[in-house]
């Protein structure tokens, strides 16, 4: 699974190299960079996002 980001909702999207994907805890963490970005997940199978939270300068996506 890869997290991609873009400054525009229409793209272009590129792999976000600052993201950490943990398949054991089913979380993705991204440090906030001060910019507004749009994200999408690229995966081999459908993925449901369960929650998104922001704490201590880190965005955590749980899937």
C-alpha positions in Angstrom: 0.0 0.0 0.0 1.2 3.5 -0.9 0.1 6.9 0.3 0.1 9.5 -2.4 -0.3 13.3 -1.9 -1.0 16.3 -4.0 -1.5 20.1 -3.4 -4.6 19.9 -5.6 -7.5 17.6 -5.4 -7.2 17.0 -9.2 -3.6 15.9 -8.9 -1.1 15.1 -10.0 -0.5 12.7 -7.1 2.9 11.3 -6.2 4.1 8.8 -3.6 4.5 10.5 -0.3 7.9 9.5 1.0 7.3 11.0 4.4 4.5 8.5 5.2 5.0 5.5 7.3 2.7 2.5 6.7 2.4 0.0 9.4 0.4 -3.1 8.1 0.4 -4.7 11.6 -1.4 -1.8 13.3 -3.2 -0.8 10.1 -2.1 2.8 10.4 -0.4 5.4 8.3 1.4 8.3 9.9 2.4 11.5 8.1 4.2 14.5 9.6 2.4 17.7 9.0 4.5 20.0 6.8 2.4 23.2 7.1 1.0 22.7 3.6 -2.5 21.7 2.8 -2.4 18.4 0.9 -4.9 15.9 -0.5 -4.1 12.2 0.0 -5.1 9.0 -1.6 -4.3 5.4 -1.0 -3.0 3.1 -3.7 -3.6 -0.5 -2.8 -4.0 -3.9 -4.5 -7.4 -4.4 -2.8 -10.0 -2.0 -1.6 -9.2 -0.2 1.7 -11.7 1.4 4.1 -10.5 4.4 6.2 -11.7 4.0 9.8 -10.4 7.3 11.2 -8.1 10.2 10.6 -6.6 12.1 13.6 -4.2 14.9 14.1 -2.0 15.1 17.2 1.5 16.5 18.0 2.2 17.5 14.4 1.4 14.0 13.0 -1.6 12.9 11.0 -2.6 9.3 11.7 -4.9 7.4 9.3 -6.3 4.1 10.6 -7.7 1.7 8.0 
